[in-house]
């Protein structure tokens, strides 16, 4: 993982593309120690979901690999991606899953200005696509999406959330303006809120200060909405869509899978946000899995 922005991009791709087919992050290439950010294999029975995903759904029409950059990728980084693309294709061929002509599509997402890459690889605006989408020679199967150049439309919203600075902040504002039942809000809000925990772990609070301020308002609105709806366990239900999952992922990373399996029922017994915040911070502050489980037990008993 490179930055919190990279984490956000991977989580968005993972959760959004699941409606279209099989998705895997950090896919290792056996031939040498390297991994692809996100690999995707489409489900032919999910055409309606493709339309709902907008521009990303259009991209997810064939076996693909996705690489996200929180700035502008370098020529060297794109070369590395091409090597991974060919290595993955070779691995797929050895498993007889694709034919020799079916090289996976390589999609790069750039949050910065990749003008050097565009010039060196002779990328051109893709015909029939919106601004910000570039394509190399057909044989390379290489596409580059320049996030800040994408038009501000509902179709590009999910991709603009992979940007940074004003691009990301504007996309968050647009997300907040969508109807509360819109699928983008239901699916994406928990991911944006979960990033707050990742930022704390990586120690990037200063750089991400604007993001933290924006998502704090988003989280406050999220909690108030659940209270207004009169759902007694509204916060818990929201957590189950994303925040709870990320807490478990962080527990597994720090304390192991065995501890993570014991966390879910304990989190389900915690309903107040103050206690959930304490549970999230405990992942960073506590040194052992047993001590962390003791913390969750005490928090759940306190609120019973």
N, C-alpha and C positions, 0 to 999 in steps of 0.2 A: 504494500500500500504506500502511495506517495504522499498524499495530503488528505485532509477531511473532504475536500471537493472530489477526490478520486473515489473515496468511500461512498459518497452520496451518489455519484454516477453509477457505480456498480450496483448499489442497492436498488436504484430506480430501474436499471436494465433488468435486474433479476426479477423484481416483483411485477414489472409491467409485461415482460415477455413471457411470463409463465402462462398467461392466458392464450398464447399462440402456439406453445410447444415446449420442448425440453430445454431447460436452461441450466448452465453450470458455471460457477465463477472459479477463478484461479485454476483453470484446467491445465494440468501438467502435460508437457510433451516428453515422451519417454526417451527420445533420442538424445536429449541433453537437458540440463537443469534450467528450464525456462517454462513460463506459464502464460496463458492467455487470460486477459481480464475476464471476459465473458464469452462462452461459446453457446450457440443456439441452433436447435434443429426444429423446424416448424412442424406443427400438427396440421395436416390437411383438412381437418374438420373444424377449424377455428376461423373461418373467413369473416364472420361477423365481428369477432374480437379484433381482427386486423384493422377493420374500418374504424373501430372505436379508438384504437391507439393512434390514429392520425398518421403523421409522418413516420413515426417509429414503426407503426404497423405495416406501412408500405415497405420499409426496409426489411422487415422480418418476414420475407416471402420465400427465403431460401436458406440453406445451411450457411451460417455466418459466424464470424468472430468480431467482437466489439472491443475496441481499445479506447479508453477515455483519458484525456490529458487536461490537467487543471490550468495549463498555460498553453503555449504553442509547442507542438512536438518538433523535434529536430529531424534533420534528414537521417541521422544515424538511428534514431528511435523508429522511424518508419521502416528503415531497412530491417531492423530487428523484427518488426511486425511481419514483414514479408517472409522472413525466414521461418517464423512461427507458423505462418499461414501454410507454407509449403510442407513443413514438418507435420503439421496436423493433417493435411491432405494425404500425405504418405501413410500416416497411421490409420486413417480411415480406409484407404485403399487396402491395406494389409488385413483389415477386418472385413473386407468385401461389403462395406456399407455404401460406398459411392463408386461411380465409374471414374476412369482416368480424366475425363473432361470436366468433372464436377468439382473444381477447386472452390473451397469455401470463399464466400465474399468477405472481404476485409473492410470494416467500417471504422474509421477513426473519428473521434469527437474532440475538437480543439476548443478550449475556452479562451485561448489567446489568438493572436494573429499569425498564422503559419505561412506567411508569404514566401519564405525561403523554400519550404516543402512544396508549395504550389508551383513555384518556378522550376525547381530542380526535377520534379517528377512530371512536369508539364501537365498539371491538372487543369481541367477546364470546367466551367459551370455546366452542370448536368442538364441536358436538354429535357424539358418536361418536368423538371423539379423546381422547387422554390429557390430563391436566392440563399446562398450559404452552403449549398450542396455541390461538391466538386467530384469529378470522376477522372481517373487515369485511363490509359489505353486499355481496351477490353481484356487483353490477355492477363493483365496484372490483377484484375478483379479487386481493385483498390478504389475506395471512395473516402472522401474526407468531408466532414460536416463542421463548418466554422460556426460555432454556437452564437456568437454575438451578431452574426450577419443574418440569422434566421428572422423572417417576418414575425411580428408579434400577433400571432393568430392562435386560436384554440388548438389547431392542428399541430402546432410546434411547441405547445406549452411544456409537455413532458421533457422534451429535449433541452429547452432553455433552462430548465431546472438543473441541468448539468453544467451550466455556466458558472461564473463567479462575479463578484462585484455588482454593478448596476444591472447586468443581465439576470443574474440569479435573484436579486432583490425585486426586480420588476416582475419576474415570473411568480415569485411568492405572493406578491400583491394581487396578481391576476388570479392565482389559485384561490385566494381568500375571497375574491369577488364572485366566484362560482356559487351556484346553489348548494346548500348544505348536503343534499343527497347526490350531488354529481359524483360519478365514479372516481374522477381524478382526486377529489378531496378525500373520499373514503379510503382510497388506496395510498395516496401520497402523503397526506398529513402525518401519519405515524412515522414514516421514514424521515421526514424533515425534523420531527421532534426527537427521534432517536439519534440523529447526528449530534445533538447537544452532548450526549454521553461520550461519543467518539471524540469530540473536540476536547472534552475534559481529560480524557485518557492520553491524548496526543500532546496536550499542553499548548494548543494553538488558540487560546481564548482571545489574545490581543488581536491577531490577524482576523479572526472571525467575529469581532465584536458587533459589527453591523448585523451579521446573520443571527447572532444570539439575541439581539434586541428584537429583531423582526419575529423570530420564532417564539420568543417569550409572549408576545402579544397573541400569536397564533394559538399557543398552548392555553393561555388564559381564556380565549374565546372558546376553545374546544371544551374546556372544563365547564364553563358557564352554560354552554349549549346543552351539555348532558344534564346539568342540574335543571335547566328550564324544561327539558323534555320529561322530567320526573322519573328518569330511569335510575333506580336505586343503586345499581351497580354500573352506572354509565362509564365512570372512569376505568373500571376494570375491563369493560367491553372494549373501550378504546385501546387500552394497553394490550389486550389480546391480539389486536390487529397489527401490532408492530413493536411498541415499546417493550412489552414483555418478552417478545422474541429476541430483541437485541440484547436485553439484559442477560438472557440465558446464553446468548452467543458469547458475551463478554465473560460470563462466569465460566463457560467451558474453556475459553482461551486461557483464563488466569488460573482456574482451580481444577479443570478437568471435566470430562463428560459425566462422570458419576455424580459429581456435585450438581452439575447443571440439571440432571434429571430430577433432582429433589427440589429444585427451585420453583418450578411451575405451581404446584399446589400451595406453596407458601405465599407466593406473589398473589395468587387468586384470593387469598384471605385478607389482603391489604387493600383498602378502598380509598384512603385519603392521600392526596398528592404529596403532602409533606413527608409522609412515611415512604412513599415510592421514591421520592428524591433521595431520601436517606439510604434506601436500599441500593440505588444506582451509585451513589458516592461510595458506599461500602465496598464496591468491587475494587476501587482504587486504593482505599485506605486500609483494608483488612488484609492480613498476610496469609491466612489459611482458609481452606474450604470449610472446615468445621466451624471456625469462628464466624464465617459469613452466614452459614446456615443458622447458627445461634442468633445472629442479628435478625434474620428474617422471622424466626420463630417469636422473638420478643416483640417485633413490630406487629405481627399478626395477632398476638394475644392482647396487645395493648388496645387494639381497635375492636375487639370482640364485645 
